[in-house]
Amino acid sequence: MNTKQQLKISFKKIFKQLILIRQKLFLFLLNILIGIFCGSIFGTFLPIFRSLFPWDILIIIIIIIFSEFINILIYTKKNNAITKIFFIEYINWFKIGLLLGFFIDAFKVGS
């Protein structure tokens, strides 16, 4: 192969990746923003959760278990076929937004 053919193949791969990014960008941003919104309003509804579950540690454990379960599904090499399922990918994006929402809410409480 000469250099011209290699460049052509490289540009085709880059173009395909850009098309995939364009297709997933809206859903990525939507899931991240919904997660941030849910994480931000979590502090508002925390007194309601406390009345349902008397222990704060139970609420935290449920959130950590959810987060770690999604991490296991996404990031283990054995379950590489599972990452092809878009629903799992959307849940991971939501989880990232949720944790960002908690982080942002913590800064609001701390200031």
C-alpha positions as CSV (number, residue, x, y, z in Angstrom):
1,M,0.0,0.0,0.0
2,N,1.2,3.4,-0.7
3,T,0.8,6.5,1.4
4,K,-2.2,7.8,-0.5
5,Q,-4.2,4.7,0.0
6,Q,-3.3,4.6,3.7
7,L,-4.5,8.2,4.1
8,K,-7.7,7.4,2.3
9,I,-8.4,4.5,4.6
10,S,-7.6,6.6,7.6
11,F,-9.9,9.4,6.6
12,K,-12.7,6.9,6.0
13,K,-12.2,5.6,9.5
14,I,-12.2,9.1,11.0
15,F,-15.3,10.0,9.0
16,K,-17.2,6.9,10.3
17,Q,-16.2,7.8,13.9
18,L,-17.5,11.3,13.4
19,I,-20.8,10.0,12.1
20,L,-21.1,7.7,15.2
21,I,-20.3,10.6,17.5
22,R,-22.9,12.8,15.8
23,Q,-25.5,10.1,16.2
24,K,-24.9,9.6,19.9
25,L,-24.1,13.1,20.9
26,F,-27.8,14.2,21.5
27,L,-28.6,11.1,23.6
28,F,-25.3,11.4,25.5
29,L,-26.1,15.0,26.4
30,L,-29.7,14.3,27.2
31,N,-28.8,11.4,29.6
32,I,-26.0,13.5,31.3
33,L,-28.4,16.4,31.8
34,I,-31.2,14.2,33.2
35,G,-28.7,12.6,35.5
36,I,-27.4,16.1,36.7
37,F,-31.0,17.2,37.2
38,C,-31.9,14.1,39.3
39,G,-28.7,14.4,41.3
40,S,-29.4,18.1,42.0
41,I,-32.9,17.5,43.2
42,F,-31.9,14.6,45.3
43,G,-31.1,16.9,48.2
44,T,-34.6,18.4,47.9
45,F,-36.3,15.1,48.3
46,L,-33.8,13.7,50.9
47,P,-36.2,14.3,53.8
48,I,-38.9,12.2,52.0
49,F,-36.3,9.4,51.5
50,R,-35.4,9.6,55.2
51,S,-39.0,9.1,56.2
52,L,-39.1,5.9,54.0
53,F,-35.7,4.5,55.1
54,P,-34.7,5.5,58.6
55,W,-31.0,5.1,57.9
56,D,-29.1,7.4,55.7
57,I,-26.5,4.8,55.2
58,L,-29.1,2.6,53.4
59,I,-29.7,5.3,50.8
60,I,-26.0,5.7,50.2
61,I,-25.5,2.0,49.9
62,I,-28.3,1.7,47.3
63,I,-26.7,4.5,45.2
64,I,-23.2,2.9,45.5
65,I,-24.5,-0.6,44.6
66,F,-26.3,0.9,41.5
67,S,-23.1,2.7,40.5
68,E,-20.8,-0.3,41.0
69,F,-23.2,-2.7,39.2
70,I,-23.2,-0.4,36.1
71,N,-19.4,-0.1,36.3
72,I,-19.1,-3.9,36.3
73,L,-21.4,-4.2,33.3
74,I,-19.6,-1.5,31.3
75,Y,-15.9,-1.8,32.2
76,T,-15.2,-5.6,32.6
77,K,-13.5,-7.1,29.6
78,K,-15.5,-10.3,29.8
79,N,-18.8,-8.5,29.2
80,N,-17.6,-6.7,26.1
81,A,-20.7,-7.8,24.3
82,I,-22.9,-6.2,26.9
83,T,-21.4,-2.8,26.1
84,K,-22.9,-3.2,22.6
85,I,-26.4,-2.9,24.2
86,F,-27.2,0.8,24.0
87,F,-29.6,0.7,27.0
88,I,-26.6,-0.1,29.3
89,E,-24.6,2.7,27.8
90,Y,-27.5,5.2,28.4
91,I,-27.7,4.0,32.0
92,N,-24.0,4.6,32.4
93,W,-24.3,8.1,31.0
94,F,-27.2,8.8,33.4
95,K,-25.0,7.4,36.3
96,I,-22.2,9.8,35.3
97,G,-24.7,12.7,35.3
98,L,-26.2,11.7,38.6
99,L,-22.8,11.6,40.3
100,L,-21.9,15.0,38.8
101,G,-25.3,16.3,40.1
102,F,-24.3,15.1,43.6
103,F,-20.9,16.8,43.3
104,I,-22.5,20.1,42.2
105,D,-25.1,19.9,45.0
106,A,-22.3,19.3,47.5
107,F,-20.7,22.5,46.4
108,K,-24.0,24.3,46.8
109,V,-24.4,23.0,50.3
110,G,-20.8,23.8,51.2
111,S,-20.9,27.4,50.2
